[in-house]
Amino acid sequence: MTKNLLLVYNANSDFKSKMFDYMHKAISPSSYDCQLCSLTHTNLGQKKEWSEFIESIDANLTVLYKDQFLAQRKEQHFDFPLIIYRENVVLNKDGFETMDLEGLKIFINDLISK
């Protein structure tokens, strides 16, 4: 069975939004509303540990911003960020609240090994 894994950030893809997010993370990182972004990126880009991890997993990985995801869906009621595996939401905003990067990697490895 194909292992389609979709990660959706609670952020928009346009330049203005990216600049706002950059400033928000720099000024008040604890109130930034994308836990997935905070786990996988610094203000300077993707964390090396995360880059290496996503290169190593055995899954078809797609990463989208919230606006890109919503443009493809009729259903508009999601609690971002999201992890979707085989078309099912398996983790949303609440699940990221206490997760660290190592926990995220373990979660994904457990998910795709089933």
PAZA-677771 format. One record per atom (N, C-alpha, C): x, z, y; residue in three letters. Coordinates in steps of 0.001 Angstrom, whole numbers, plus 500000, padded with zeros to 6 digits. Atoms other than C-alpha are relative to their C-alpha. Example, Ala and Ser with C-alpha at 12.3 -4.5 7.8 and 13.67 -1.06 7.14 Angstrom:
2
500890500000498810ala512300507800495500ala500900500000501200ala499180499940498810ser513670507140498940ser499230500730501090ser
This chain:
114
500845500000498818met500000500000500000met500893500000501250met499238500095498775thr501268499119503465thr499947501310500768thr499896498753499246lys502461502098505464lys500022499675501493lys500112500278498571asn501197501336508975asn499882501306500755asn499937498775499219leu502117504106511363leu499965499631501476leu500173500292498578leu500967504033514974leu500150501287500795leu499828498883499079leu502185506421517663leu499481499554501351leu500579500345498700val500264506465520937val500330501117500985val499613499040498967tyr501722508172523991tyr498839500266500953tyr500993499653498979asn499516509976526498asn500578499644501361asn499419500533498764ala500961507825529261ala499624498528500082ala500322501413499804asn500258504406530749asn501268499187500175asn498826500867500061ser502591501436530614ser500404499368501320ser499655500661498746asp502508500252534227asp501121500741500726asp498828499468499304phe505499500818536518phe499675501250500812phe500388498858499165lys503680503180538883lys499801501254499141lys500217498868500902ser502602505422535996ser501311500514499431ser498702499585500542lys506095505442534536lys500805500777501036lys499284499280498935met507563506520537875met499378501377500241met500685498714499839phe504934509245538273phe500371500939498851phe499646499189501163asp505651510476534735asp501441500490500088asp498589499630499843tyr509392510471535419tyr500130501183500948tyr499938498924499014met508915512642538496met499338501275499467met500713498843500545his506420514923536763his500877500743499002his499144499369501003lys508799515551533847lys501195500689500650lys498840499408499324ala511656516267536270ala499613501257500775ala500410498895499136ile509710518602538557ile499316501119499219ile500779498996500727ser507378520363536124ser499816499596498538ser500095500470501383pro508157519523532498pro499002500778499146pro500915499208500822ser506051522366531101ser498542499598500180ser501387500421499784ser502880520871532602ser499790498511499707ser500133501412500335tyr503577517297531500tyr499088499855498794tyr501103500060500955asp500616516162529386asp500235499073498809asp499734500812501189cys502332514019526763cys501071500691499165cys499067499277500852gln503870516240524142gln500841499054499150gln499249500975500791leu504882513220522066leu501132499415500838leu498956500510499095cys506780511818525059cys501113501025500144cys499020498933499785ser508491515151525636ser500864500235498765ser499237499806501228leu509538515425521991leu500998498879499748leu499213501174500412thr510954511910521675thr500876499409501094thr499264500592498875his512349511159525138his500493501059500976his499581499263498824thr514322512617527975thr499623499122501191thr500266500851498838asn513975511320531518asn500914498776500028asn499063501125500024leu516865508996530720leu499750499025498856leu500323500926501087gly515315507394527657gly499752500715498692gly500296499486501327gln514705507835523972gln501155500862499484gln498988499122500574lys516522510700522272lys500660499312498814lys499238500642501067lys519255509529519900lys499483500429498624lys500506499491501271glu517953511751517102glu498692499314499609glu501266500675500255trp514514510132517427trp500232498528499662trp499688501417500262ser515918506590517569ser500506499817498578ser499445500089501351glu517890507180514395glu498921500251498952glu501070499689500948phe514873508697512676phe499053498820499816phe500982501080500145ile512465505862513432ile500617498748499391ile499328501121500670glu515060503335512292glu500078500230498489glu499785499676501406ser515319505136508956ser498721500099499175ser501221499766500780ile511663505575507985ile499500498724499325ile500552501106500788asp509944503403505411asp498532499807500368asp501361500255499532ala506890502399507436ala500049498920501069ala500151500960498910asn505669499681509763asn499574500789501230asn500253499144498844leu505939501593513020leu499666499167501232leu500381500575498716thr504148500579516211thr499855501156500976thr500117498990498954val504411502572519427val499306499353501193val500757500524498872leu501897502048522218leu499806501080501058leu500465499123498941tyr501059503548525558tyr498479500073499905tyr501446499764500051lys497531504899526000lys499198498786500476lys500759501139499478asp496354501936528121asp500069498792499063asp499865501103500953gln497684499418525584gln499102500230498784gln500838499641501143phe495914501237522753phe498520499829500331phe501416500068499628leu492598501525524589leu499536498564500245leu500354501403499788ala492675497812525469ala499644499307498681ala500259500578501321gln492506497098521718gln498819500641499280gln501025499216500690arg489742499582520867arg498700500049500783arg501297499791499345lys486055499790521592lys499744501490500174lys500133498541499930glu486072503511520847glu500980500519501058glu499175499548498883gln487373505236523969gln500218501506500018gln499948498537499975his487197508914523004his501096500507499066his498864499502500756phe490616510025521853phe500667501106500801phe499287498902499372asp492627513143522578asp501500499735499831asp498613500459500071phe496094511724523301phe500984501126500219phe499440501086500805pro498837511617522151pro499428500009498580pro500544500179501340leu498001510362518678leu501057499510499025leu499329500680501105ile499519509551515355ile498876499493499112ile500996500640500855ile497441507121513334ile500738499419498799ile499391500497501229tyr498302506381509732tyr498916499377499145tyr500980500748500802arg496465503758507705arg498614500062500630arg501238500086499215glu493805503533510431glu499275501333500188glu500611498683499812asn493092507292510455asn500832500831500959asn499297499079499114val493963509703513234val500404501206499165val499501498886500803val496167512273511510val500577501118500861val499509498972499086leu497479514130514561leu499608499601501412leu500334500261498604asn496196514436518107asn500619501089500871asn499391499103499017lys496993516487521205lys500176501426499478lys499926498618500473asp496221519850519589asp501131500210498995asp498955499883501015gly498635519208516724gly501410499988500556gly498677500062499387phe501525518598519093phe500361501263500774phe499815498853499108glu501091521876521016glu501214500859499646glu498910499115500398thr503608523899518995thr501088499281499205thr499070500765500805met505585521104517362met501298499732500756met498727500430499438asp509264520430517955asp500385498680499326asp499608501310500532leu511159517222517157leu500225500052498498leu499762499878501441glu512252518435513738glu498673500085499249glu501322499907500619gly508651519359512908gly499284498660499978gly500603501338499943leu507485515905514005leu500598499101498926leu499333500820501021lys510042514237511761lys499539500396498600lys500468499525501296ile509004516396508810ile498560499556499758ile501390500417500113phe505331515674509477phe499907498521499622phe500047501441500278ile505932511909509528ile500555499685498614ile499446500239501335asn508153511968506432asn499024500410498902asn500992499570500982asp505535513970504518asp498823499023499945asp501143500914499909leu502799511630505693leu500273498690499268leu499730501315500572ile504472508394504654ile500496500056498551ile499562499891501390ser505722509756501335ser498830500126499032ser501194499845500870lys502145510188500043lys499522498658499497lys
